[in-house]
């Protein structure tokens, strides 16, 4: 990792100036200092729509205390990248030794202490502020503060590259691009900090119920896909797939099953009312783009051809 030249040229701040510069976006922190010798730098910018803060100081430690937490009452996660140097981060009863390129997830509602290594007193950090509810909803779980993603992990390397790349701050921002890149950041954090256990909490049960409701409302839309379902639910595609996998199914199979069940209902009504409605119209109304694909799926699910429903005929379909 290399120091950012633009940040190094930022003006030095005294103790009060350093705390004030952090307080607006990052919350209150209390650096340890001796009178008249504290010096630090803070730069706030935007990275893919996230508030990003570069900081360094010569303090022996920087703390976010219970008093600081009560003072600003902020609720968010912040992912902290060790830009240069080494430090120890104490958070949520975890003591983590980090080096340049390591990524630590922190919780603004819990105390945290940064202790730079003595030989790296002017270590640098970059912090991205992440909306707490957005991140938890997207990942499908609430990550625990104090977890560390080591620089050897591919997801950590990619996250550092995205967060520290000065080009991302210099190029004109595009709302659509920022939205996409925020999801990339969330996916990388999910890869780093996802719990090893399969999802089974009440939160995930609620998420799965919401997924089913979305599909039930939209299964007749031929454009609905697992990716769209995940986006509308506010979770990653990977986590959507996991929700179905632990229940012995897939999202695509669930969508297809609802379409076929609805088609069977409409075909039975067609037979009882003798409407003569083309079977292809029913297939298209249920979200199928291709009648042959629909007929094959119908036979596999119900053991008979669509055209044989209500006729006693098990031969060819009548589209």
ABEGO torsion letter per residue (X at the ends): XBBBAAAAABBBBBAAAAAAAAAAAAEBBBBBBBBGABBBBBBBBBBGGBBBBBBBBABABBBBBAAAAAAAGBBBBBBBBBABEBBBBBBGGBBBBBBBGBBBBBBAABBBBBBBBAAAAABBBBBBBBBAAAAAAAAGBBBBBGBBBBAABAAAAAAAAAAABAAAAABBBBAAAAAAAAAAAAAAAAAAABBABBBABAAAAAAAAAAAAAAAAAAABAABBAAAAAAAAGBBAAAAAAAAAAAGBBAAAAAAAAAAAAAAAAAAAAAAAGAGBBAAAAAAAAGBABAAAAAAAAAAAAGBBAAABGAGBABBBBX
